[in-house]
Amino acid sequence: APVFAINVSSIDEKVEQLLKVGGTVVKPKMEMMGMGFYAYLKDSEGNVIGLWEDSKK
């Protein structure tokens, strides 16, 4: 199924916020070949959301 992704300044901050309101981590933060980082999260209603963080060069 398609997953929509949101560009964020800090995946770590967003994961912390989501966990506080009942969400879970589906795929932890991973680096994508020096371009940035991504993670998949599930909100409290079961929706999977992708997060993207640009690499800080």
C-alpha positions in Angstrom: 0.0 0.0 0.0 1.2 3.5 -0.7 2.7 5.4 2.2 2.7 9.2 2.2 5.8 10.9 3.6 6.4 14.2 5.3 9.6 16.1 5.2 10.6 17.0 8.8 13.6 18.8 10.3 14.1 16.1 12.9 12.8 12.5 12.7 14.0 11.9 16.3 11.8 14.7 17.6 8.7 13.5 15.7 9.2 9.9 16.8 9.3 11.1 20.4 6.1 13.1 20.0 4.3 10.2 18.3 5.3 7.7 21.0 3.8 10.1 23.7 0.4 9.9 22.0 0.2 6.2 21.4 2.0 5.7 18.1 4.6 3.1 17.3 7.7 2.8 15.1 7.2 0.5 12.1 10.7 1.0 10.6 13.3 2.9 12.7 15.3 5.8 11.3 17.7 4.6 8.6 20.1 6.5 6.4 19.6 6.6 2.6 23.0 6.8 0.9 24.0 10.2 2.2 20.8 12.0 1.0 18.9 11.9 4.2 17.1 9.7 6.7 13.7 8.0 6.7 11.4 6.2 9.1 8.0 4.6 9.0 5.6 5.2 12.0 2.1 4.1 12.8 -0.3 6.6 14.5 -2.7 5.6 17.2 -5.4 4.9 14.6 -3.2 2.4 12.6 -2.2 4.7 9.7 1.4 4.3 8.5 3.2 7.6 7.9 6.7 8.0 6.4 9.1 10.7 7.6 12.0 12.1 5.6 14.8 14.2 7.1 17.3 15.8 4.7 21.0 15.1 5.3 22.8 18.0 7.1 25.7 18.7 4.8 
